[in-house]
Structure formats: structure tokens, C-alpha cells
Amino acid sequence: MFDWLRRRREPRPIPEALWRGVLEQYPFLAARPQAEAGRLRQLAAAFLAHKEFHGAQGFVITDAVALAIAAQAVLPVLSLGLHWYDDFVGIVVHADQVVARRTVAGDDGVVHDYEEVIAGEAMDRGPIMLSWKDVEPSPAHVESGFNVVIHEFIHKIDLRDGAADGCPPLRSRAARATWMETMTREYEGFREKVIIAERFGGDAPWLDRYAAEAIDEFFPVACEAYFVNRARFEREFPALTALFDSFFRANAAAGS
């Protein structure tokens, strides 16, 4: 990495050419409202000042790689503040997807080992892993509402209260009840569409079918689409759009 990106205590301005290059590659970042554009750049610089990037198995972390990840990572916390990511420092980037070994105990008590190919992973109070191949810009990703960076950082927001349950920490029980009621209804509706598509040949839903695995996966998958293709998301999920707006846009003047 260049000297500009070496870890430091205080953020330094992002070079203009580097910033413009990221905006050109990720149009959904460039399309942010004028009021958010400066905040996005400021928060990305702060993110780079406080996080450490590590390339796995020889992958080289360039300034462009780190900034591309940072700019997308801070999008969900533009209003919330960077302190929502204060439970970890490290971000590990692989060139491609990786095979993760898993162990799970069945209902019968039998332990099963298996392998899973993953594009990213967020560990509770630990680092985030990303596949650069899946982070790289792609028009197809925007069209499908896919974004692995936002997905994994939404997991971090979800886990902030210690539970992966599809609900971020909220200020009151009433707010949580409203959130879970809406999220559960939308999740069950989406899951039903997936079942109909898979078993009876119905139209495939727009979001990745992985969102039907569990409500704590539906939340980040939905957020990917909300941030990268809001117009389509608003048509498909008007209730979730209003719910997410109430959380992600509630404190537009908040500090980092």
C-alpha cells in the first residue's frame, strides 16, 4: 500500500483521483444525494484510519481495494456513526471465495462436519472476511441487489446486541416489536415465494434465495438491495423500505 493508506490515528483527506475512481466503479455510491456525498467520503477516510486490512495468501491490498471496501462499508452507518463498527479492527481479503469448514450438532446430538464455499464472513466481535472477486464492481450485482461488503457489515450491525436475529439494537421494546413484526412478515412472505418457485415452478423472487435460509440472513440480503438498488427494492418491498429508512436515515446529522 502507498504511504497515504498506512494505518494512522487521524484521518487524512482521500486523494481526489482515487475517490473519483471508486465512484466511477460503483455508481450507486456516486448516486448518493448531495447531502450524503461529503459525509460518505469523510466517513470512509475515518474508517481507513481505524481499521487494518490484510491480504490473504498473497493478495495485495492496494489503496483502491481498501477504499472500495471502506466506501461501501460505511454506507449503512452514514447516519448511525462509525462507532457501530467499534467491535473489530481487522478486514481479511481473499482473491476469491474460500472453503470454510463447519461443524454443527443435529437435533439427535450427532455432530456433522461439512464444507461451505463463502464470499464473506463476519465474526462476532472479530474480523470480517471478504472475497475480492465478489467485491469487484459489476452491473449484474447492482441489478440483482448483490453486495457482499454491505451484507457482512450488516451482520456486524445485527450482532451489536449479541444476537443474530435480524434486528439491530433499538432504543425501545416497542421499536423492536415493530421491527420484528415487519421483518418476520416480509421474511415469511419471501420464503413462501422461494418455496413456490423451487417446488412448483413459480417465478423466482428478485432477492438471492439465500435470504430464505433464516431471518438473520434475510436482513443483510435485503439491506444489500436496499442500498445498491433502492428503486427496485422500493417496488418489491415498500414496507421494508420504510422500516429501513426509519433506522438507517433517522439521524442524518449524527457524528462518527
SVG drawing of the C-alpha trace seen along z (x, -y; Angstrom):
<svg xmlns="http://www.w3.org/2000/svg" viewBox="-46 -18 51 57">
<polyline fill="none" stroke="black" stroke-width="0.4" points="0.0,0.0 1.0,-3.6 2.1,-5.8 -1.3,-7.6 -3.1,-4.5 -0.8,-3.3 -2.7,-3.0 -2.8,-6.2 -4.7,-7.8 -6.2,-10.7 -8.0,-10.5 -6.4,-12.3 -8.2,-13.5 -8.7,-10.9 -6.9,-11.9 -9.3,-13.2 -8.3,-10.9 -8.6,-7.8 -12.0,-8.9 -13.3,-9.6 -12.1,-6.2 -14.1,-4.4 -17.3,-6.4 -16.9,-5.6 -16.6,-1.9 -19.6,-1.8 -22.3,-4.1 -24.6,-3.5 -22.1,-5.4 -21.8,-8.2 -25.6,-8.5 -25.9,-9.3 -27.8,-12.6 -25.7,-15.7 -26.2,-15.9 -24.6,-12.5 -21.7,-12.7 -19.4,-14.6 -20.3,-12.5 -19.6,-9.3 -16.1,-10.5 -15.4,-11.7 -16.5,-8.5 -14.6,-6.4 -11.4,-8.3 -12.2,-7.7 -12.8,-4.0 -9.4,-3.6 -7.7,-5.4 -9.1,-2.9 -9.2,0.4 -6.5,2.8 -6.6,4.6 -4.8,7.9 -4.4,9.7 -4.7,13.5 -2.5,15.9 -0.6,13.2 -3.5,11.0 -2.2,7.4 -4.2,4.7 -3.9,1.6 -5.3,-1.8 -8.1,-1.3 -9.0,2.1 -9.1,0.7 -11.1,-2.4 -13.6,-0.5 -14.3,1.7 -14.4,-1.3 -16.7,-3.4 -19.3,-0.5 -18.8,0.5 -19.7,-2.9 -22.8,-3.4 -25.1,-1.7 -23.7,-3.9 -23.7,-7.3 -26.4,-8.4 -25.6,-5.9 -22.0,-6.7 -18.7,-4.8 -18.9,-3.6 -21.3,-0.9 -18.2,0.9 -16.0,0.5 -16.0,4.2 -13.4,5.2 -10.3,3.9 -9.3,6.4 -10.6,7.0 -9.1,10.0 -9.4,10.0 -9.0,13.1 -8.6,13.0 -11.6,15.4 -14.2,17.3 -12.9,19.7 -13.9,23.0 -14.9,22.9 -15.0,26.0 -18.2,26.1 -19.3,28.3 -22.9,28.5 -24.8,30.7 -28.1,32.1 -31.3,32.5 -30.2,36.0 -27.0,34.9 -24.8,36.2 -22.1,33.8 -21.7,33.2 -18.7,31.8 -19.1,30.1 -17.6,27.6 -19.1,24.4 -18.0,22.0 -18.3,18.4 -17.8,15.0 -17.6,13.3 -18.0,13.8 -18.5,11.6 -17.3,13.0 -19.0,11.8 -16.5,9.3 -13.9,10.5 -12.7,9.6 -14.5,9.6 -13.5,11.8 -14.3,10.8 -13.7,12.2 -12.3,9.5 -13.8,11.3 -17.2,10.7 -16.4,7.1 -15.2,6.1 -17.7,3.8 -20.3,5.5 -23.5,4.1 -25.0,7.5 -24.5,7.1 -26.4,3.9 -29.2,5.3 -29.6,8.3 -29.2,6.3 -26.0,8.1 -23.2,6.6 -21.0,8.8 -19.5,5.8 -22.8,4.4 -24.0,7.9 -21.2,8.6 -21.2,5.2 -25.0,5.5 -24.2,8.7 -22.0,6.6 -24.8,4.2 -27.2,7.1 -24.7,8.7 -24.0,5.5 -26.5,6.5 -25.0,10.0 -27.8,11.8 -28.0,12.6 -31.8,12.3 -32.4,9.9 -32.9,6.9 -30.3,4.2 -30.1,2.8 -33.1,0.4 -34.0,-2.2 -37.2,-0.6 -39.1,2.6 -41.9,1.0 -39.5,0.2 -38.1,3.7 -41.6,5.2 -42.5,3.2 -39.2,4.1 -39.6,7.8 -43.3,7.8 -42.5,6.2 -39.3,8.2 -40.9,11.5 -43.9,10.9 -41.6,9.9 -39.3,12.8 -42.1,15.4 -43.6,13.9 -40.2,14.1 -39.7,17.6 -43.1,18.7 -42.1,17.3 -38.9,19.3 -40.7,22.5 -43.3,21.9 -40.5,21.2 -38.5,24.3 -41.3,26.8 -43.9,25.7 -42.1,23.7 -43.3,20.3 -41.5,17.1 -38.2,16.8 -38.1,13.9 -35.7,11.0 -33.5,11.3 -31.0,14.1 -32.7,17.3 -30.1,17.5 -32.2,14.9 -34.8,17.6 -32.3,19.6 -33.1,17.6 -34.3,14.2 -30.8,13.2 -29.7,13.8 -32.8,12.2 -31.9,8.9 -28.4,8.4 -29.5,9.7 -32.4,7.2 -30.1,4.4 -27.7,5.2 -30.6,4.5 -31.9,1.5 -28.5,-0.3 -27.4,0.7 -30.7,0.7 -33.2,-1.3 -35.7,-1.9 -36.2,1.8 -36.2,2.6 -38.8,0.0 -41.1,1.6 -40.5,5.1 -40.5,4.3 -42.3,1.0 -42.8,1.9 -39.2,2.8 -38.1,-0.4 -40.0,-2.4 -38.6,-0.3 -35.0,-0.6 -35.4,-4.4 -36.6,-4.8 -33.4,-3.2 -30.6,-4.0 -31.8,-7.6 -33.1,-8.6 -30.1,-10.6 -28.7,-12.2 -26.6,-14.7 -25.0,-12.1 -21.3,-12.1 -18.9,-9.3"/>
</svg>
